[in-house]
Amino acid sequence: MKSQRSVDLDSEDIVQRFSVIFNTRIDSLEKNVERMISNNTLKIEGLKKTVDFACAEIREVKSKVTHIDDRVNVAEKKTSLLEQRITELENVSGYYRNLGSLRGGNETLRH
């Protein structure tokens, strides 16, 4: 004899109840996973935009550095040429100074 509180469940009822509980839990987990994926997708899209912006900035800086490097090379060539000319003028000036001192130093040099 069974007590009044006991429930007479056959195997199909037990399987049915477990199935409902199981499906409810799976649905809940699925919603949580979908929400987490959605949140992560938004974060990933935000990171992608940030990385794209940083890459664009880096490309711009790289372009400017290349341009400045080119200008520095041109300036170095001009400076080298000017240093050579100054050295030549100093040599010529020293030559004429020495020539003038050999002649007595009172003559005005003309070109």
ABEGO torsion letter per residue (X at the ends): XBBAABBBBBAAAAAAAAAAAAAAAAAAAAAAAAAAAAAAAAAAAAAAAAAAAAAAAAAAAAAAAAAAAAAAAAAAAAAAAAAAAAAAAAAAAAAAAAAAAAAGGABBBBX
